[in-house]
Amino acid sequence: MTQLNPQQLENGVRLAFEDTTNRYYGDYHRVKIEVRIRLAENGYERAYDFKALEKMAVPGAEVDAVRQQLLENFRQQLLPYLARPDFAQRFLATQRRQGLRLLRN
């Protein structure tokens, strides 16, 4: 597991990227990057699993390029959403609702 470049957003959200790529058969790899977000809540910082970026059956010679493409796609598609000023508040509200739902079951 390798930590990739973390990113701090203007709204206070911190992103951490962990590369958990592995070879599973011959020269074929599963390129996987786990994205976690860190948010301040009640004076404490908490980490949440957010998304796994993944591609299967990647030849060894293409692993680095696929890793970069997965990160670039994430930055283009999800970064604007994560950078919204109200993201942390909305995300934490959703986490609380889901937690309450799980406690009732």
C-alpha positions as CSV (number, residue, x, y, z in Angstrom):
1,M,0.0,0.0,0.0
2,T,1.3,3.4,-1.0
3,Q,0.1,6.8,0.0
4,L,-0.3,9.1,-3.0
5,N,-0.3,12.9,-2.9
6,P,-2.9,14.1,-0.4
7,Q,-5.0,17.1,-1.2
8,Q,-6.4,19.9,0.9
9,L,-9.5,21.6,-0.5
10,E,-10.5,25.2,0.3
11,N,-13.6,24.1,2.1
12,G,-11.5,22.2,4.7
13,V,-12.0,18.7,3.2
14,R,-8.7,16.7,3.1
15,L,-8.4,13.9,0.6
16,A,-6.1,10.9,1.1
17,F,-5.3,8.4,-1.7
18,E,-4.0,5.0,-1.0
19,D,-2.8,2.8,-3.8
20,T,-3.6,-0.9,-3.1
21,T,-2.8,-2.1,-6.6
22,N,-2.0,-5.8,-6.8
23,R,-1.0,-8.4,-9.4
24,Y,-3.5,-11.2,-9.5
25,Y,-2.6,-13.4,-12.4
26,G,0.5,-13.5,-14.5
27,D,1.2,-9.9,-15.6
28,Y,-2.3,-8.7,-15.0
29,H,-3.0,-6.3,-12.2
30,R,-6.0,-4.8,-10.4
31,V,-5.3,-1.1,-10.2
32,K,-7.1,0.2,-7.1
33,I,-6.9,3.5,-5.3
34,E,-8.9,4.0,-2.2
35,V,-10.1,7.5,-1.6
36,R,-10.7,8.7,2.0
37,I,-11.9,12.1,3.1
38,R,-11.0,13.7,6.4
39,L,-13.4,16.2,8.0
40,A,-13.4,18.2,11.1
41,E,-16.4,17.4,13.3
42,N,-17.0,18.7,16.9
43,G,-13.3,19.6,17.2
44,Y,-12.0,16.3,16.0
45,E,-10.9,15.1,12.6
46,R,-12.5,11.9,11.3
47,A,-11.6,9.9,8.3
48,Y,-14.3,8.3,6.1
49,D,-13.9,5.8,3.2
50,F,-15.3,7.7,0.2
51,K,-14.7,5.8,-3.0
52,A,-12.6,3.1,-4.6
53,L,-11.2,3.8,-8.0
54,E,-10.6,0.5,-9.7
55,K,-9.7,-1.2,-13.0
56,M,-9.1,-4.9,-13.6
57,A,-6.9,-6.8,-16.0
58,V,-4.3,-4.1,-16.5
59,P,-1.0,-5.3,-18.1
60,G,2.0,-4.5,-16.0
61,A,3.4,-2.0,-18.5
62,E,0.1,0.0,-18.3
63,V,-0.3,0.2,-14.5
64,D,1.2,3.7,-14.0
65,A,-0.8,5.1,-16.9
66,V,-4.0,3.6,-15.7
67,R,-3.4,4.8,-12.1
68,Q,-2.9,8.4,-13.4
69,Q,-6.0,8.1,-15.6
70,L,-8.1,6.9,-12.6
71,L,-6.9,9.9,-10.5
72,E,-7.5,12.4,-13.4
73,N,-11.0,11.1,-13.9
74,F,-11.7,11.4,-10.2
75,R,-10.4,15.0,-10.2
76,Q,-12.5,16.0,-13.2
77,Q,-15.7,14.3,-12.2
78,L,-15.9,14.3,-8.3
79,L,-13.6,17.1,-7.2
80,P,-16.1,19.9,-8.1
81,Y,-18.6,18.1,-5.9
82,L,-16.2,17.6,-3.0
83,A,-15.1,21.2,-3.2
84,R,-18.6,22.7,-2.7
85,P,-18.7,24.9,0.4
86,D,-21.5,22.8,1.9
87,F,-20.1,19.4,1.1
88,A,-18.8,18.6,4.6
89,Q,-22.1,19.6,6.3
90,R,-24.2,17.5,3.8
91,F,-21.9,14.5,4.0
92,L,-21.9,14.4,7.8
93,A,-25.7,14.8,7.9
94,T,-26.0,11.8,5.5
95,Q,-23.6,9.8,7.7
96,R,-25.7,10.5,10.8
97,R,-28.9,9.5,9.0
98,Q,-27.4,6.3,7.8
99,G,-26.0,5.6,11.3
100,L,-29.5,6.1,12.8
101,R,-31.0,3.8,10.1
102,L,-28.5,1.1,11.0
103,L,-29.2,1.3,14.7
104,R,-33.0,0.8,14.1
105,N,-32.5,-2.5,12.2
